[in-house]
Amino acid sequence: MDCALTSVNRYIMENKKISDFADELESTIQPSNIFIKIIQHGGGPDESHIRANRAGYLHLASLFLRAAIAPHRADTIHDSIDIDSNQFIDEDSNVNFQWLERSENIEKPQEYKRRFLDTLFSIGCCAIAILLFVILIIGIATVIGWFA
């Protein structure tokens, strides 16, 4: 019983330290100085980057710290904190988010298993490429034979 109580107390103290540190980070920045822009530079949101100033990164850090200790809400399955990103993310950003969610049960994606048809398709493409190359060489040799 003592061990479980000590573990709970340590968890509460860690959360308090994290919360205090997030508060300290927030106190070092002026909200008007925050600049954060999330830019999609490729074909989808997976090809994006963040451009921010120091105040912006400190603000994001405090939000991430708060998400790490987010209390469980009864109306949701996951632990999350709602944020109004319109207040600090530049309006020209391509990507936006409404909340930060914490989940300790993250499933890893399953590995892709090559099917026989995938292998057959790859072999077929290689065979066609080789055939086209051979036809090209034969064509070049034929044209040279006409002029020789």
N, C-alpha and C positions, 0 to 999 in steps of 0.2 A: 504494500500500500504506500509506503514511504517513497519508494522508487517512482511509482506512477505520479504521486503528488509532486515530487521534485521535478520530474519531466514536464509536467504541466506548468509549473511555476517558471521553469527555464524557458519554455515556449512563450509564455506571456511576457517575460522579461525581454526575450529576443524581439518579439513583435513591438514592444514599447521602444526599444532602442532603434529599430528600423523606422518606426513612425516618427520618433524624435529627429532622426537624421533627415528624413524627408521634409519635416517642418523646417529644419535648419537650412536645407538646400533652398526651399521656397523663400525663406527670409532673406537670402543673399541676392535675389533677383527682383527687378521691377517688372510687373506684368506688362507694362507698356514696351519694354525692351525685348520681349520674347518674339523671336522670328523662327518659324519652322515651316518648311515647305517639303512635301513629299512628292517626288517627281517620278513619273513613269517614263523611262527612256527607251523602252523596248516595246515588244508586242503585247505585253500583258502586265498585270500588277506584280508578277514575279520578277520583272525586270525593272525595279524601281530603286531609288535611293533617297536619302533624306539630306536636305540642305538646311542647316540651322546655325544660329550664332550660339555663343557660349550660354546665354540665358535660356535659349531654346533647349539645348541639350541638358542643362541642369533641370529645367522644368520636366522634360521627358523622364529624366532619371528619377525625379521625385514621384512621378506618376507610376513608373514601373515598380518602385519600392512599395508604394501603396497597394499596387496590384498583388505583390508578393504576400501581403498580409491581409488581403481582402477578407472580410468576414462573410460567412455563408449567409445568403439571404433565402428566406423560406420560399419566395416566389420564383426562384430560378434553380436550375440543376447545378450550375457552376458558381464558383466564387468569382465575383466580378465587381469592378467599380465603374460606374457610369461617368462619362466625361463629356463635356461640351467642347469638342475639338474646334468648333468654329471660333472660339475665343482666342486660340493661340496658333492654329495652323493657317498658313497663308491661304487666301481664297483662290489663288491660282493653282493650288495643289491638285494633282491628278487622282490621288488616293486619299481617302479620309476614313476615320474610324470613330465609332460611337462609344465603345467600352473596351476595357482591358479585362480579359478573363483569365482566371487561374484555374488550372485543372491538374491534379496530380495523377490522373489516369489517362495519360496521352497514349493513344495507340500508335505504334510505329507502322508505317505503310508496309504492306506485304511486298516481297520481292516479285518482280515481273518474271513469270515463267514463259520461256520461249515455247511456242507451240510448233508443231511439225510444219504447219502451213507458213509460219514466219520464216523458218529455216529454208523451206522449199522456195519461197518467194525470193529470199536473198540469193540462193544458188541460181535461180532463174535469171535474176537481174545481172549477175556476174556473167552467166553464159551468154546472154544477149549482148553485153558490152564487149566480150571477147569476140563474138561473131561479127559485130559491127566493125571492130578493129581489123579483123582478118579480111572482111570485104573491102575496107578502105585500102589496105595494103595491096590486095589483088587489083583493085581499080587503078591505083597509082602505077603499078607494074604494067598493066594493060595500056594505059595512056603513054607511058614511056616507050613501050614496045611499038606503038603506032608511029612515033617520031624517030625511032632508031633505024 
